[in-house]
Amino acid sequence: MNPLARSIEELLPVGLSNSFWCFILLRIALVISTVGAAFLIPFFGLVMSLIGSLLSVLVSVIVPALCFLKIAGMKASRIQVVSSITVAGLGVVAGILGTYSSVSKIVKSY
């Protein structure tokens, strides 16, 4: 929530965005709107699990392993290369299984 709140604060006039009450009320409004969306959108939890299985695995497992390979280049040892590729491969498998699980639960609930 914090990046979204900070982005909104940057759009507000300087005097208003520096106010403590603006800080509190903006974050309260964001939390209330999120709770409202969770109640109003059907399958909100399932949609969130789908997004998590797609993006979280990508950002936390696959991309760091591939970035290490890109940055290290030819300096990486054989063990480092093999382990990075293994981690990225397992991340891809986990992402596919998580996505499949989430989509099947959404289809079942629909």
NORHU-V578247 format. One record per helix or strand. SS is the DSSP state (h for helix, s for strand). FROM is the first residue (numbers start at 1). LEN is the number of residues. If there is no record, write none. Layout:
SS:FROM:LEN
SS:FROM:LEN
This chain:
h:2:10
h:14:4
h:20:21
h:44:32
h:78:32
